[in-house]
Amino acid sequence: MRSVEISRVFRFVPCVCRSVWSHCCLAGLGLLALLPPAIAAENPSPELALSFRPVQADVEYERVDKADYAKCKVEVERQGKASGWIVFGPEGQILRRFWDTNGDNVVDQWRYYDRGYEVYRDVDSNFNNKVDQSRWMNTAGTRWGLDTNEDGKIDEWKVISAEEATREAILAMATGDARRLTLVLVNADDLARLGLTPELSKTMLANVANVPETMRTRLSQSKTIRQGTKWIRFDSSMLMPYAIPADEGKATQDLHLYENVMAIVETGEQTGFVQIGEMIRVGDVWKLTQIPAPIDGDTLQITDGGVLMQPTMASANPAMAGTSDISPEVRQLLTNLQDLDGKAPTPQASSAELAQYNSRRVDILRGLLAASKTEEERTQWLTQMIDGLAAAVQTGKYAEGVRQLASIENDLKKQRPTSDLIPYTAYRRLLAEYTVKLQSSITDNTERETMQAWWLEQLQEFVTTYPKANDASDALLQLAITEEFSGQADNAQKWYTQLATAHASTEAGARAQGALKRMTLEGKPFSLKGNGLDGKPIDVASYRGKVVLVIFWATWCQPCTEDLPQIRAMYDQYRAKGFEIVGVNLDTQRELVAPYIAQHGNNWAHIAQNAGLEGNVAVEFGIISVPTMFLVDQKGVVVNNSAAVEDLKETLPKLLP
């Protein structure tokens, strides 16, 4: 048996670990399996056991007030050769576990819990009494960091999701920690592991060079990220990552990536956006391919794809180099396009810089279009030109893109009158023009109403002219939503019906069917089931005999938070009379939910919808905004399908006298 003083169980010695009470000092707690019964019975006090802290600072775990320490207890547990102590809270919930996994009588794992889930674990994997791994799990996410030099700082990520990688990047920027940011940026080893071509590797490494200097420059010009800025959520133009097959010639193995990623952040009471750009998966780790760029002002930068998402001509595939007949002219144009995109303007660039970039890009694409030998190639380059111009207009600094899109649309009508690219261009020109109008100065309600009327008129004209176009479903959804928000329920239902009928197989069509169901719920029996935040099934039917308020909500929804105090007050007032609440949480980042509930006290049952507004329940009821609330009576019939707080104040006393 290892010689360790028994007194170490009850005292702390300063160590090199970063936490307030270091884990290496907890080694004495490992004397469990082989201690004589009389000594093993002398469990440490709850106060001692609960004084330990995770090595990493940003861990949300359950804590207990010192006044409740007397209600806690510490017990010995054994499993095979492993042994340890388990700490129970005042309500019998697990708070901590301290484990000796290899039977050497020294603790090598420190586990922290929140509401019964293990959310974080420090690990001494080489059994030298120093933490070298930190893991977040269950409701806290998927991060797994390695501390190779055992100094209390993560040196490498073994596992991290795309969402968590953006969170790390934002926190690194907010604290000015270039080292922390570097850990989630691609490096030469990553690109070599993926087998990227030398040309792509060179471009990508240039985008992540000079991290400290670039970070300082961007922060000095921005009000979006400051000390104390919080990461709110991950956003992308795509619901799931793309796959680029190896035979496309960009790498020796399949690539998985997100495009046009944004991070939504909060500084004080202000919400802002940070452009993350393209992200790529390296093993179980997601990496950023450029240094984050805070976006200041009211406009968003939507890039035309990252380095890897740039289309390539089939004949430009290196795997086909032996049979390729690319002309020197086309090869030079492709090189010019790649070089230009590698130096794309940042969100802070001037309008002149953005105009110069887009003009140059259009010129190159026109050259590729002219040199194309097949209709497929011509469509590819023309589509990229259209998308690039539409994205440039979205930045708020390139209104000229609207005129260029209109010119392309007119040319297509003359040269290819039956081409599917005509409605494709027309819809993007329409969206671009609407963006420019939104960004112009609107001084009164009359101007706002005039613009809204113009928008509805343009959408109606589009769906009438191009009823079978791919974008018609989105245009119909825009029409229906705009009318519904304007209080024109009959018009909204007309457009939802047309969408659900003509485009039933599309995502927009499914949402329209749900919206029609939602808008006609009153007076009908209500049915809703799903899994709760803890994974257990929840069925609203089980509340039959009670009045039930169903709330679709999310942590990022400010009106949801503003309504909560009044809803909680009504819950406390009427619960004993038979009032219950079931939440439908639409957060895509599950780790945000438990801390929010702990802070705001909405401790009723919640159905979890990890896909957010794209989840099956949200689509089933056509949810287009949050909060959306349904009030269901004791018989299970909907009495209000769009309840507000004031409606509840009026209706609950009638249903629950």
ABEGO torsion letter per residue (X at the ends): XBBBBAAAAABBBBBABABABBAAAAAAAABAAABBAAAAABBBBAAAAAABBBABABBBBBBBBAAAAAABBBBBBBBEABBBBBBBBAAGBBABBBBBAAGAGBBABBBBBBGGBBABBBBBAAGAGBBABBBBBEAAEABBBBBAAGAGBBABBABBBAAAAAAAAAAAAAAGBAAAAAAABBBAAAAAAAGBBAAAAAAAAAAABGAAAAAAAAAAABAABBBGBBBABBBBABABBBBBBAAAGABABBBBBBBGBBBBBBBEABBBBBBAEBBBBBEABBBBABBBBBBBEABBBBBBEBAAABBBBAAABAAAAAABABBAAAAAAAAAAAAAAAABBBAABBAAAAAAAAAAAAAAAAAAAAABABAAAAAAAAAAAAAAAAAAAAAGABAAAAAAAAAAAAAAAAABAABAAAAAAAAAAAAAAAAAAAABBBABAAAAAAAAAAAAAAAAAAAAABAABAAAAAAAAAAAAAAAAAGBAAAAAAAAAAAAAAAAABAAAAAAAAAAAAAAABGBBBBBBEBBAAGBBBBAAAABGBBBBBBBBBAABAAAAAAAAAAAAAAAAAAAAGBBBBBBBABABAAAAAAAAAAAGBABBBBBBAAEAABAAAAAAGBABOBBBBBBBAAGBBABABBBAAAAAAAAAAABX
